[in-house]
């Protein structure tokens, strides 16, 4: 017999406001905002509370390629083909800072987990690390021989992973600033790279339709997926580390169960390549963006059962594991969030700055922002909005992040051991039954 413990993911909201390809997305740490960047050169901040307006940030002069919230949620960083990085305040206030980061297109940008550094990747073949607090360039990582598509910090900030059109994935030590490992098993460009939540593994996607996961403690390839029929453009680890979602030029998203090593869902909803996928910080939501200019927000659902429920169901199995749970999900009538331009505008000037080894940039200046309304909004927006900030605790954020990573890793180990124990018990029961049957004169049954 077979049964499935997952609840299926569902499409929650459909945001329309971009006028061109949606290239990147990220949730705020408190899950109250979703930022998306586009080839229309605009950054949208979608406020996820009911009837709240979205903000359209205008400033970049070319395609936006990457977006990432700071750990506090106070800033959003965006990268662009205009060779700059911008730091935005995700509110109606309209403050931003811009600096020239590279001599070619900037492909990605990300804050470190403590919010003190930024890492950028560029078509100038370099990865650069920047200090946010002191507001200056720190150092470059320069071993790639072609465009660098993506660069990401490890959860503890001690490593950087990068990938690019030279068909390599590189691992860097941020202390020595040296490349400490190279993974080269690619038949095409490596398009995206990231660490899992515990920092023990990195995954990368490729133009050769593959997803690969390496254990960086042993430098071994531990999982290899070819579930898409076209290049894989992006992916996101679930915060638990148990799932991964990928977006592809075949217009689908795939959800993988990493504990079981199998595909569990294929999601349809975009008309054309999917270029951005991201889980929220708590894993309860995920968002996708594509060449069709759409932004879709989904409710995860399949991670809703806790592991005790999973084990209780697993222990009831009296036959070998069933076939993988495969399901194609097609969206039904979601709540649509339309953008209408020109409702509120705050204008001013932006201060362009070019980073050098010793140049600082001021956190000031203004940018042009349009606030956008939900098409179903009944009440007008009244009063100003301020950026939400997490309350400061007495524990350093870096220590908190490290402890959380340790707890997550221990939880994964506990879960894995529990499943192995359950399977061992089932095997022992079967063996005992076979031995009993043999004693009674029945033919020996194959396990």
Secondary structure, DSSP 4 states (H G I P E B T S, - for coil): -----PPPPEEEEEEE--SS-EEEEEE-TTSSEEEEEETTSEEEEEE-STTPPEEEEE--SS-EEEEEE-TTSS-EEEEETTSEEEEE-SSTT--EEEEE--SS-EEEEEE-TTSSEEEEEETTS-EEEEETTTTEEEEEE---SS-EEEEEE-TTSSEEEEEETTS-EEEEETTTTEEEEEE---SS-EEEEEE-TTSSEEEEEETTS-EEEEETTTTEEEEEE---SS-EEEEEE-TTSSEEEEEETTS-EEEEETTTTEEEEEEE--SS-EEEEEE-TTSSEEEEEETTS-EEEEE--TT-S-HHHHHHHHTT--SSPPSP--EEEE---PEEEE--S-SEEE-----EEE--SS----S----EEEEE--TT--S---S------PPP-SS-HHHHHHHHHHHHHHHHHHHHHHHHHHHHHHHHHHHHHHHHHHHTTPPPPP-
